[in-house]
Amino acid sequence: MFDIATTPEPPYYAVIAPAVLSADVEGYAETALRLAEVAREIDGFLGLESAITDRFVLAVSYWRSLDAIHAWRRRAEHLHAKELARTRWFERYLTRIARVERVY
């Protein structure tokens, strides 16, 4: 599951999502795995990299276009997980969207 994503030649987009975990993370790991499966169903999904420590998680997903990212943001499973993250699993989090210009 954990590996460096194989992506095409740039340009494409990265959604960078760091978070500080709260004390109550029941169900988080299972939901994260399910969301990875759901993301793979979206046309334009290119890959996912993630890492977790005791209280910090970082997920970076790669997308062919901003439209693909918007399709992901509208998925019901993703919206439900965001609500749980906001109200239960995360103390703090950010989402950054970046255009990947170069890979080496």
N, CA, C and O atoms as a GROMACS GRO file, in nm:
protein
  416
    1MET      N    1   0.082  -0.120   0.000
    1MET     CA    2   0.000   0.000   0.000
    1MET      C    3   0.086   0.125   0.000
    1MET      O    4   0.057   0.219  -0.074
    2PHE      N    5   0.190   0.129   0.081
    2PHE     CA    6   0.272   0.248   0.088
    2PHE      C    7   0.385   0.238  -0.013
    2PHE      O    8   0.469   0.149  -0.007
    3ASP      N    9   0.386   0.332  -0.107
    3ASP     CA   10   0.489   0.335  -0.210
    3ASP      C   11   0.488   0.475  -0.273
    3ASP      O   12   0.400   0.556  -0.246
    4ILE      N   13   0.587   0.499  -0.356
    4ILE     CA   14   0.590   0.624  -0.431
    4ILE      C   15   0.501   0.606  -0.553
    4ILE      O   16   0.514   0.508  -0.626
    5ALA      N   17   0.411   0.700  -0.574
    5ALA     CA   18   0.315   0.691  -0.684
    5ALA      C   19   0.387   0.701  -0.818
    5ALA      O   20   0.480   0.780  -0.835
    6THR      N   21   0.342   0.621  -0.911
    6THR     CA   22   0.390   0.630  -1.049
    6THR      C   23   0.298   0.727  -1.122
    6THR      O   24   0.179   0.701  -1.137
    7THR      N   25   0.354   0.836  -1.168
    7THR     CA   26   0.274   0.940  -1.233
    7THR      C   27   0.328   0.966  -1.373
    7THR      O   28   0.443   0.932  -1.403
    8PRO      N   29   0.246   1.026  -1.459
    8PRO     CA   30   0.293   1.057  -1.595
    8PRO      C   31   0.385   1.179  -1.593
    8PRO      O   32   0.411   1.238  -1.488
    9GLU      N   33   0.433   1.214  -1.709
    9GLU     CA   34   0.512   1.336  -1.721
    9GLU      C   35   0.424   1.456  -1.685
    9GLU      O   36   0.307   1.459  -1.722
   10PRO      N   37   0.480   1.554  -1.614
   10PRO     CA   38   0.404   1.675  -1.582
   10PRO      C   39   0.368   1.750  -1.710
   10PRO      O   40   0.427   1.727  -1.816
   11PRO      N   41   0.272   1.839  -1.699
   11PRO     CA   42   0.212   1.888  -1.576
   11PRO      C   43   0.091   1.805  -1.533
   11PRO      O   44   0.022   1.744  -1.614
   12TYR      N   45   0.068   1.806  -1.403
   12TYR     CA   46  -0.051   1.751  -1.341
   12TYR      C   47  -0.061   1.818  -1.204
   12TYR      O   48   0.019   1.906  -1.172
   13TYR      N   49  -0.157   1.778  -1.124
   13TYR     CA   50  -0.183   1.846  -0.997
   13TYR      C   51  -0.162   1.754  -0.877
   13TYR      O   52  -0.181   1.633  -0.886
   14ALA      N   53  -0.124   1.815  -0.766
   14ALA     CA   54  -0.109   1.743  -0.639
   14ALA      C   55  -0.199   1.808  -0.536
   14ALA      O   56  -0.202   1.930  -0.523
   15VAL      N   57  -0.272   1.727  -0.464
   15VAL     CA   58  -0.349   1.773  -0.349
   15VAL      C   59  -0.273   1.726  -0.226
   15VAL      O   60  -0.259   1.606  -0.202
   16ILE      N   61  -0.223   1.821  -0.149
   16ILE     CA   62  -0.138   1.794  -0.034
   16ILE      C   63  -0.222   1.819   0.091
   16ILE      O   64  -0.274   1.928   0.112
   17ALA      N   65  -0.234   1.716   0.175
   17ALA     CA   66  -0.325   1.724   0.289
   17ALA      C   67  -0.256   1.678   0.417
   17ALA      O   68  -0.262   1.560   0.451
   18PRO      N   69  -0.190   1.770   0.489
   18PRO     CA   70  -0.134   1.737   0.620
   18PRO      C   71  -0.240   1.755   0.729
   18PRO      O   72  -0.328   1.839   0.716
   19ALA      N   73  -0.229   1.676   0.835
   19ALA     CA   74  -0.323   1.689   0.946
   19ALA      C   75  -0.259   1.642   1.076
   19ALA      O   76  -0.174   1.553   1.077
   20VAL      N   77  -0.302   1.704   1.186
   20VAL     CA   78  -0.266   1.660   1.320
   20VAL      C   79  -0.386   1.582   1.373
   20VAL      O   80  -0.498   1.632   1.377
   21LEU      N   81  -0.360   1.459   1.412
   21LEU     CA   82  -0.468   1.371   1.458
   21LEU      C   83  -0.513   1.407   1.599
   21LEU      O   84  -0.433   1.449   1.682
   22SER      N   85  -0.641   1.390   1.624
   22SER     CA   86  -0.695   1.407   1.758
   22SER      C   87  -0.677   1.276   1.836
   22SER      O   88  -0.620   1.180   1.785
   23ALA      N   89  -0.726   1.274   1.957
   23ALA     CA   90  -0.717   1.152   2.038
   23ALA      C   91  -0.813   1.044   1.988
   23ALA      O   92  -0.786   0.925   2.006
   24ASP      N   93  -0.924   1.083   1.926
   24ASP     CA   94  -1.025   0.988   1.879
   24ASP      C   95  -1.010   0.966   1.729
   24ASP      O   96  -1.059   1.046   1.649
   25VAL      N   97  -0.943   0.858   1.692
   25VAL     CA   98  -0.925   0.828   1.550
   25VAL      C   99  -0.995   0.696   1.512
   25VAL      O  100  -0.963   0.635   1.410
   26GLU      N  101  -1.090   0.655   1.594
   26GLU     CA  102  -1.162   0.532   1.565
   26GLU      C  103  -1.228   0.541   1.428
   26GLU      O  104  -1.305   0.633   1.401
   27GLY      N  105  -1.198   0.445   1.342
   27GLY     CA  106  -1.256   0.440   1.209
   27GLY      C  107  -1.176   0.516   1.103
   27GLY      O  108  -1.204   0.504   0.984
   28TYR      N  109  -1.076   0.593   1.145
   28TYR     CA  110  -1.001   0.674   1.049
   28TYR      C  111  -0.925   0.588   0.948
   28TYR      O  112  -0.936   0.612   0.828
   29ALA      N  113  -0.850   0.490   0.994
   29ALA     CA  114  -0.768   0.409   0.904
   29ALA      C  115  -0.854   0.336   0.801
   29ALA      O  116  -0.819   0.332   0.683
   30GLU      N  117  -0.964   0.279   0.845
   30GLU     CA  118  -1.052   0.207   0.754
   30GLU      C  119  -1.112   0.302   0.650
   30GLU      O  120  -1.124   0.268   0.532
   31THR      N  121  -1.149   0.421   0.695
   31THR     CA  122  -1.206   0.519   0.603
   31THR      C  123  -1.102   0.566   0.502
   31THR      O  124  -1.134   0.582   0.384
   32ALA      N  125  -0.980   0.588   0.547
   32ALA     CA  126  -0.873   0.631   0.456
   32ALA      C  127  -0.849   0.526   0.348
   32ALA      O  128  -0.831   0.561   0.231
   33LEU      N  129  -0.847   0.399   0.386
   33LEU     CA  130  -0.829   0.293   0.287
   33LEU      C  131  -0.944   0.289   0.187
   33LEU      O  132  -0.924   0.271   0.067
   34ARG      N  133  -1.065   0.305   0.238
   34ARG     CA  134  -1.182   0.306   0.149
   34ARG      C  135  -1.178   0.425   0.054
   34ARG      O  136  -1.210   0.411  -0.064
   35LEU      N  137  -1.139   0.542   0.104
   35LEU     CA  138  -1.131   0.660   0.018
   35LEU      C  139  -1.028   0.642  -0.093
   35LEU      O  140  -1.047   0.692  -0.204
   36ALA      N  141  -0.919   0.573  -0.064
   36ALA     CA  142  -0.819   0.546  -0.167
   36ALA      C  143  -0.881   0.462  -0.280
   36ALA      O  144  -0.853   0.485  -0.397
   37GLU      N  145  -0.965   0.367  -0.244
   37GLU     CA  146  -1.035   0.286  -0.344
   37GLU      C  147  -1.132   0.371  -0.426
   37GLU      O  148  -1.139   0.358  -0.548
   38VAL      N  149  -1.205   0.458  -0.358
   38VAL     CA  150  -1.302   0.545  -0.426
   38VAL      C  151  -1.230   0.641  -0.521
   38VAL      O  152  -1.278   0.664  -0.632
   39ALA      N  153  -1.118   0.696  -0.479
   39ALA     CA  154  -1.043   0.789  -0.564
   39ALA      C  155  -1.001   0.722  -0.694
   39ALA      O  156  -1.004   0.784  -0.800
   40ARG      N  157  -0.963   0.596  -0.686
   40ARG     CA  158  -0.919   0.523  -0.806
   40ARG      C  159  -1.030   0.511  -0.910
   40ARG      O  160  -1.003   0.487  -1.027
   41GLU      N  161  -1.155   0.527  -0.868
   41GLU     CA  162  -1.268   0.518  -0.961
   41GLU      C  163  -1.287   0.645  -1.042
   41GLU      O  164  -1.360   0.645  -1.141
   42ILE      N  165  -1.223   0.753  -1.002
   42ILE     CA  166  -1.244   0.882  -1.067
   42ILE      C  167  -1.148   0.898  -1.184
   42ILE      O  168  -1.027   0.882  -1.170
   43ASP      N  169  -1.204   0.930  -1.300
   43ASP     CA  170  -1.122   0.957  -1.418
   43ASP      C  171  -1.032   1.076  -1.389
   43ASP      O  172  -1.080   1.184  -1.354
   44GLY      N  173  -0.904   1.058  -1.405
   44GLY     CA  174  -0.809   1.165  -1.377
   44GLY      C  175  -0.728   1.143  -1.251
   44GLY      O  176  -0.634   1.218  -1.226
   45PHE      N  177  -0.763   1.043  -1.171
   45PHE     CA  178  -0.682   1.010  -1.054
   45PHE      C  179  -0.555   0.942  -1.101
   45PHE      O  180  -0.559   0.850  -1.182
   46LEU      N  181  -0.439   0.989  -1.049
   46LEU     CA  182  -0.310   0.936  -1.094
   46LEU      C  183  -0.237   0.855  -0.989
   46LEU      O  184  -0.158   0.768  -1.023
   47GLY      N  185  -0.262   0.883  -0.862
   47GLY     CA  186  -0.191   0.809  -0.758
   47GLY      C  187  -0.202   0.875  -0.623
   47GLY      O  188  -0.255   0.985  -0.610
   48LEU      N  189  -0.150   0.806  -0.521
   48LEU     CA  190  -0.160   0.852  -0.384
   48LEU      C  191  -0.034   0.812  -0.308
   48LEU      O  192   0.016   0.700  -0.323
   49GLU      N  193   0.014   0.903  -0.226
   49GLU     CA  194   0.123   0.875  -0.132
   49GLU      C  195   0.076   0.920   0.005
   49GLU      O  196   0.013   1.025   0.018
   50SER      N  197   0.106   0.841   0.107
   50SER     CA  198   0.065   0.881   0.240
   50SER      C  199   0.164   0.831   0.344
   50SER      O  200   0.236   0.733   0.324
   51ALA      N  201   0.165   0.903   0.456
   51ALA     CA  202   0.250   0.865   0.568
   51ALA      C  203   0.178   0.905   0.696
   51ALA      O  204   0.104   1.002   0.700
   52ILE      N  205   0.203   0.826   0.801
   52ILE     CA  206   0.140   0.855   0.928
   52ILE      C  207   0.238   0.826   1.041
   52ILE      O  208   0.313   0.728   1.037
   53THR      N  209   0.237   0.913   1.141
   53THR     CA  210   0.312   0.889   1.263
   53THR      C  211   0.212   0.884   1.377
   53THR      O  212   0.092   0.868   1.352
   54ASP      N  213   0.257   0.897   1.499
   54ASP     CA  214   0.166   0.889   1.612
   54ASP      C  215   0.050   0.988   1.602
   54ASP      O  216  -0.065   0.953   1.628
   55ARG      N  217   0.081   1.113   1.564
   55ARG     CA  218  -0.024   1.216   1.564
   55ARG      C  219  -0.028   1.297   1.436
   55ARG      O  220  -0.104   1.394   1.428
   56PHE      N  221   0.052   1.262   1.337
   56PHE     CA  222   0.058   1.342   1.214
   56PHE      C  223   0.036   1.251   1.094
   56PHE      O  224   0.092   1.142   1.086
   57VAL      N  225  -0.046   1.298   1.002
   57VAL     CA  226  -0.070   1.225   0.879
   57VAL      C  227  -0.050   1.320   0.761
   57VAL      O  228  -0.086   1.438   0.768
   58LEU      N  229   0.006   1.267   0.654
   58LEU     CA  230   0.026   1.345   0.532
   58LEU      C  231  -0.018   1.259   0.416
   58LEU      O  232   0.030   1.147   0.398
   59ALA      N  233  -0.109   1.311   0.336
   59ALA     CA  234  -0.154   1.242   0.216
   59ALA      C  235  -0.134   1.337   0.098
   59ALA      O  236  -0.168   1.455   0.104
   60VAL      N  237  -0.078   1.283  -0.009
   60VAL     CA  238  -0.061   1.359  -0.132
   60VAL      C  239  -0.123   1.276  -0.244
   60VAL      O  240  -0.079   1.165  -0.274
   61SER      N  241  -0.226   1.332  -0.305
   61SER     CA  242  -0.288   1.263  -0.418
   61SER      C  243  -0.257   1.342  -0.545
   61SER      O  244  -0.240   1.464  -0.542
   62TYR      N  245  -0.250   1.269  -0.656
   62TYR     CA  246  -0.212   1.329  -0.784
   62TYR      C  247  -0.327   1.314  -0.883
   62TYR      O  248  -0.394   1.211  -0.888
   63TRP      N  249  -0.349   1.421  -0.961
   63TRP     CA  250  -0.464   1.429  -1.049
   63TRP      C  251  -0.425   1.490  -1.182
   63TRP      O  252  -0.338   1.578  -1.189
   64ARG      N  253  -0.489   1.444  -1.287
   64ARG     CA  254  -0.461   1.492  -1.422
   64ARG      C  255  -0.507   1.638  -1.440
   64ARG      O  256  -0.445   1.712  -1.516
   65SER      N  257  -0.614   1.678  -1.372
   65SER     CA  258  -0.671   1.810  -1.396
   65SER      C  259  -0.742   1.864  -1.271
   65SER      O  260  -0.770   1.789  -1.176
   66LEU      N  261  -0.769   1.993  -1.273
   66LEU     CA  262  -0.848   2.052  -1.166
   66LEU      C  263  -0.991   1.999  -1.168
   66LEU      O  264  -1.055   1.986  -1.064
   67ASP      N  265  -1.042   1.968  -1.287
   67ASP     CA  266  -1.176   1.910  -1.297
   67ASP      C  267  -1.183   1.775  -1.225
   67ASP      O  268  -1.284   1.745  -1.160
   68ALA      N  269  -1.078   1.694  -1.236
   68ALA     CA  270  -1.076   1.566  -1.166
   68ALA      C  271  -1.076   1.587  -1.015
   68ALA      O  272  -1.143   1.514  -0.941
   69ILE      N  273  -1.002   1.687  -0.968
   69ILE     CA  274  -1.001   1.719  -0.825
   69ILE      C  275  -1.140   1.762  -0.780
   69ILE      O  276  -1.186   1.721  -0.673
   70HIS      N  277  -1.206   1.844  -0.860
   70HIS     CA  278  -1.342   1.886  -0.824
   70HIS      C  279  -1.439   1.768  -0.822
   70HIS      O  280  -1.528   1.764  -0.738
   71ALA      N  281  -1.422   1.674  -0.913
   71ALA     CA  282  -1.508   1.554  -0.912
   71ALA      C  283  -1.486   1.477  -0.782
   71ALA      O  284  -1.582   1.427  -0.723
   72TRP      N  285  -1.362   1.467  -0.736
   72TRP     CA  286  -1.330   1.401  -0.610
   72TRP      C  287  -1.395   1.473  -0.493
   72TRP      O  288  -1.453   1.410  -0.404
   73ARG      N  289  -1.385   1.605  -0.493
   73ARG     CA  290  -1.441   1.684  -0.382
   73ARG      C  291  -1.592   1.667  -0.370
   73ARG      O  292  -1.647   1.683  -0.261
   74ARG      N  293  -1.659   1.635  -0.480
   74ARG     CA  294  -1.805   1.622  -0.479
   74ARG      C  295  -1.854   1.482  -0.443
   74ARG      O  296  -1.973   1.463  -0.420
   75ARG      N  297  -1.764   1.384  -0.436
   75ARG     CA  298  -1.806   1.247  -0.405
   75ARG      C  299  -1.862   1.238  -0.263
   75ARG      O  300  -1.803   1.293  -0.170
   76ALA      N  301  -1.973   1.170  -0.248
   76ALA     CA  302  -2.041   1.161  -0.119
   76ALA      C  303  -1.951   1.100  -0.012
   76ALA      O  304  -1.950   1.148   0.102
   77GLU      N  305  -1.876   0.997  -0.046
   77GLU     CA  306  -1.788   0.932   0.051
   77GLU      C  307  -1.682   1.030   0.102
   77GLU      O  308  -1.648   1.031   0.220
   78HIS      N  309  -1.630   1.111   0.012
   78HIS     CA  310  -1.529   1.209   0.050
   78HIS      C  311  -1.590   1.318   0.138
   78HIS      O  312  -1.530   1.357   0.238
   79LEU      N  313  -1.707   1.365   0.103
   79LEU     CA  314  -1.774   1.468   0.184
   79LEU      C  315  -1.803   1.418   0.325
   79LEU      O  316  -1.786   1.491   0.422
   80HIS      N  317  -1.846   1.292   0.336
   80HIS     CA  318  -1.874   1.234   0.468
   80HIS      C  319  -1.746   1.222   0.550
   80HIS      O  320  -1.745   1.255   0.669
   81ALA      N  321  -1.638   1.177   0.487
   81ALA     CA  322  -1.511   1.163   0.558
   81ALA      C  323  -1.457   1.299   0.600
   81ALA      O  324  -1.400   1.311   0.709
   82LYS      N  325  -1.473   1.401   0.517
   82LYS     CA  326  -1.429   1.536   0.555
   82LYS      C  327  -1.502   1.586   0.679
   82LYS      O  328  -1.442   1.650   0.765
   83GLU      N  329  -1.629   1.556   0.688
   83GLU     CA  330  -1.705   1.597   0.806
   83GLU      C  331  -1.655   1.526   0.932
   83GLU      O  332  -1.640   1.588   1.037
   84LEU      N  333  -1.629   1.396   0.921
   84LEU     CA  334  -1.574   1.323   1.035
   84LEU      C  335  -1.435   1.375   1.072
   84LEU      O  336  -1.402   1.387   1.190
   85ALA      N  337  -1.355   1.406   0.973
   85ALA     CA  338  -1.221   1.460   0.999
   85ALA      C  339  -1.231   1.592   1.073
   85ALA      O  340  -1.160   1.616   1.170
   86ARG      N  341  -1.320   1.677   1.026
   86ARG     CA  342  -1.335   1.810   1.085
   86ARG      C  343  -1.389   1.804   1.229
   86ARG      O  344  -1.348   1.883   1.314
   87THR      N  345  -1.480   1.712   1.254
   87THR     CA  346  -1.547   1.709   1.384
   87THR      C  347  -1.488   1.609   1.483
   87THR      O  348  -1.517   1.615   1.602
   88ARG      N  349  -1.406   1.515   1.433
   88ARG     CA  350  -1.364   1.407   1.522
   88ARG      C  351  -1.216   1.371   1.512
   88ARG      O  352  -1.148   1.367   1.614
   89TRP      N  353  -1.166   1.345   1.392
   89TRP     CA  354  -1.033   1.286   1.376
   89TRP      C  355  -0.917   1.384   1.378
   89TRP      O  356  -0.808   1.348   1.423
   90PHE      N  357  -0.938   1.506   1.331
   90PHE     CA  358  -0.827   1.600   1.315
   90PHE      C  359  -0.838   1.717   1.410
   90PHE      O  360  -0.945   1.775   1.427
   91GLU      N  361  -0.726   1.752   1.473
   91GLU     CA  362  -0.718   1.876   1.550
   91GLU      C  363  -0.697   1.994   1.456
   91GLU      O  364  -0.758   2.100   1.472
   92ARG      N  365  -0.610   1.973   1.358
   92ARG     CA  366  -0.580   2.076   1.258
   92ARG      C  367  -0.554   2.007   1.125
   92ARG      O  368  -0.505   1.894   1.121
   93TYR      N  369  -0.588   2.076   1.017
   93TYR     CA  370  -0.558   2.021   0.884
   93TYR      C  371  -0.560   2.134   0.782
   93TYR      O  372  -0.618   2.240   0.806
   94LEU      N  373  -0.497   2.109   0.671
   94LEU     CA  374  -0.496   2.201   0.558
   94LEU      C  375  -0.510   2.119   0.431
   94LEU      O  376  -0.482   1.999   0.429
   95THR      N  377  -0.553   2.185   0.326
   95THR     CA  378  -0.548   2.126   0.194
   95THR      C  379  -0.480   2.226   0.102
   95THR      O  380  -0.519   2.343   0.095
   96ARG      N  381  -0.378   2.179   0.032
   96ARG     CA  382  -0.306   2.263  -0.064
   96ARG      C  383  -0.315   2.195  -0.199
   96ARG      O  384  -0.301   2.073  -0.210
   97ILE      N  385  -0.338   2.275  -0.302
   97ILE     CA  386  -0.341   2.223  -0.438
   97ILE      C  387  -0.227   2.289  -0.514
   97ILE      O  388  -0.216   2.412  -0.518
   98ALA      N  389  -0.143   2.206  -0.575
   98ALA     CA  390  -0.027   2.257  -0.646
   98ALA      C  391  -0.018   2.194  -0.784
   98ALA      O  392  -0.059   2.080  -0.804
   99ARG      N  393   0.034   2.269  -0.876
   99ARG     CA  394   0.059   2.217  -1.010
   99ARG      C  395   0.202   2.163  -1.012
   99ARG      O  396   0.297   2.234  -0.980
  100VAL      N  397   0.216   2.036  -1.050
  100VAL     CA  398   0.348   1.974  -1.060
  100VAL      C  399   0.405   2.007  -1.197
  100VAL      O  400   0.347   1.975  -1.300
  101GLU      N  401   0.519   2.073  -1.196
  101GLU     CA  402   0.583   2.117  -1.319
  101GLU      C  403   0.702   2.030  -1.358
  101GLU      O  404   0.735   2.019  -1.476
  102ARG      N  405   0.765   1.969  -1.258
  102ARG     CA  406   0.888   1.894  -1.285
  102ARG      C  407   0.901   1.778  -1.186
  102ARG      O  408   0.865   1.791  -1.069
  103VAL      N  409   0.952   1.667  -1.234
  103VAL     CA  410   0.978   1.549  -1.151
  103VAL      C  411   1.116   1.498  -1.189
  103VAL      O  412   1.148   1.484  -1.307
  104TYR      N  413   1.196   1.468  -1.088
  104TYR     CA  414   1.328   1.410  -1.115
  104TYR      C  415   1.372   1.323  -1.001
  104TYR      O  416   1.481   1.265  -1.006
   0.00000   0.00000   0.00000
